[in-house]
Amino acid sequence: MNSSKLKAFSINIFTLASCISVAMNNVGLVMAGILSFVDKNNVLYLYKTYKDIIHAFLVFWICLLPSILFSGNFGDSFKYFSDMYFYRFLPFFIALGIINVKQIKINNDIVIFSAFISSVIAIYQGVFLDVQRVVGLSNNPMVFAGLLCIVIPITLINFFNTDFNRARRLIYFFGFLFFSFALLLNATRGAWIAMAVAVAIILIFAKNTVARIISLLAIIFLCMNFFINNSYFENRILSITSMQANSERILIWESSKNMFFDHPITGVGLGNYTEQYQNIYISQQAKEPYLRNAHNIYLQFLAENGIIGFMGFSYLFYKIIIASIRNFRKTQNLYALTGLVITFGFLLHGLTECVFSNTNVVKLYWFVLGGCFAISSKKIKESE
């Protein structure tokens, strides 16, 4: 087996395990990463083709350096950085290096299949075992919700994609409904909001009027049947704006703001949030003293990395959003729209969850986004 075939095989392992197994997912990622970055031609191709977005990542990493240097424990902080903001970002660069568009589409289908396996188990948990917040094969509801927030937009956009035949588009549509049902059973309110916005964006920009009407009616029908006469999920919806239901999050958000106000330039240090929160900043009213993150990526970044780190974070995602919009305008390519939608979903879900902490979620996000950039780049070259 030559290196290109071994690399493709490794990526297939990574995508197959994306919603199933963290360990197998890491095996595929390490193999694909080594094969991608020992290839000098691949590295040169990436820098030449995606120089602007690579520079945005470099700016982001440089902006994290002060919070590493002033963390009080350089070794632990650098290790945290290497895992959280380098290793977990590798799938983006691996996907960028995939030359064959067909391979990217195959990998997206493998991701969908992986999510399908986990969702079958999740729906069984909800329907037959009366589990109130299903997790599928994930270790907690937030992780499962984060994965679905990536897969649901892919299936809906593929339903609108006329590059596929009618039968395949119908499969994607029923997949969209299936995953949406699993997300409803998951009962993660932040993910519900993120997907409501993501689906709205897709329906606005998709061109097929008939498909838009079918999708909208199906969503309304699914939600009405789900929430009517279901008091638990009805209460979950109503609790979105309830101060009492969100009291623990509000308390930890206040603690996170206090961290930032006390350390506005470099934060409390990369990787120091949990220790600082539990030992110094926890509210006396908190009933859950062992929370490990801010349940909000923006407050987490401000608290841990200060204004410098937050500026790097903001710049990176600004460049991603601008590049996705530019790609979509140039090509009207639905894969560019996919990148934009999953980014909005990722950032919206981040209002109530520290999504960077969910290893399989963040790795899958970067891989799918990288694939969207790779396809868009090839479409732009074909049109020139």
Secondary structure by P-SEA (a helix, b strand, c coil): ccaaaaaaaaaaaaaaaccccaaaaaaaaaaaaaaaaacaaaaaaaaaacaaaaaaaaaaaaaaaaaaaacccaaaaaaaaaccccccaaaaaaaaacccaaaaaaaaaaaaaaaaaaaaaaaaacccccccccccccccaaaaaaaaaaaaaaaaaaaacccccaaaaaaaaaaaaaaaaaaaaaccaaaaaaaaaaaaaaaaccccaaaaaaaaaaaaaaaaaaccccaaaaaaaaaccccccaaaaaaaaaaaaaaaaacccccccccaaaaaaaccccccccccccccccccaaaaaaacccaaaaaaaaaaaaaaaaaaaaaaaacccaaaaaaaaaaaaaaaaacccccccaaaaaaaaaaaaaaaaaaaaaaaaaac
